Amino acid sequence: MAPGSRITAAIADRVRELASDRYAGRSVEIFFHPQCFQSSGHFAGDDSVRAQAFLDIANDEDFAALWFARGGYGACRIAEEMIPRLSDAARSKVYLGYSDAGSLLAALYKSGVAGLAHGPMPVDITRESGDAAVERALAYLIDRAPHALEASVSPETCTAAFNMAVLSQILGTPLQPDLAGHVLMLEEVSEHLYRIDRMLFHITGNPGIGRVAGIRLGRCSNIPANEPEFGQTEEEIVRHWCGKSGIPYLGRADIGHDVDNKVVPFGRLPATT
């Protein structure tokens, strides 16, 4: 389902065709809720339509996973009201997405849902060489394939990953999860360096974030030119705010708004079956 912006039927068809080709002979079915293709201004259907689509899939025990179709904006408008309406089936399901879908991942994680991960979405198939991103997501959803994971993820470490803007906006709200002891991975797209600096001031200054085990920086892509030049790279910015806040800076992470975006499970790696 699409918690924010819509996708087209053509995107859904391409993803289903790819899955059918890569998993021929296996019982793999991808269902796109009709809500994914609806339009209500910016959104893939109004708030009530998107909320119901989420519950239709999350609470249905016949679905093993809920794959967010794309980001955009809108997940925060429905996240808080969804939690009390989750069934036992919803709490045992796998959820995968990134960008704006981070609002729902945060709310689900705060409520105790374990099978959450930051990773590629169906809309990524529209990027150049986007098949690779969708294949990686399917490898995780279907087989929990280790090669789909960000390289620093291990069973010994709790992890979480967010888009910086999304995490910055949910801090101090009912959606903020407890990330104490987690390695927090952050990525960004299409933001000026001064805005990245401002977001990291807010993120690292939050008392809850102050208890993370450390921060890894993913890719910050399509950064608009700053006028005048900002004078620091995105990594220098992160090092600055980690240094001021006392949060360990742990290096780079292989995540971002691109086809190389790797999967980062929330918490510890889920058990394989």
Secondary structure, DSSP 8 states (H G I E B T S, - for coil): --SSS---HHHHHHHHHHHHHHTTTS-------GGGG--BTTBSS-HHHHHHHHHHHHT-TT-SEEE----SS-GGGTHHHHGGG--HHHHTSEEEE-GGGHHHHHHHHHTT---EEE---GGGGGSTTTHHHHHHHHHHHHH--GGGB-TT--TTSEEEEEEHHHHHHHTTSTT----TTEEEEEEEES--HHHHHHHHHHHHHSTTGGGSSEEEEEEEES----SS--SS-HHHHHHHHHHHHT--EEEE-S-SSSTT--BEESBS-----
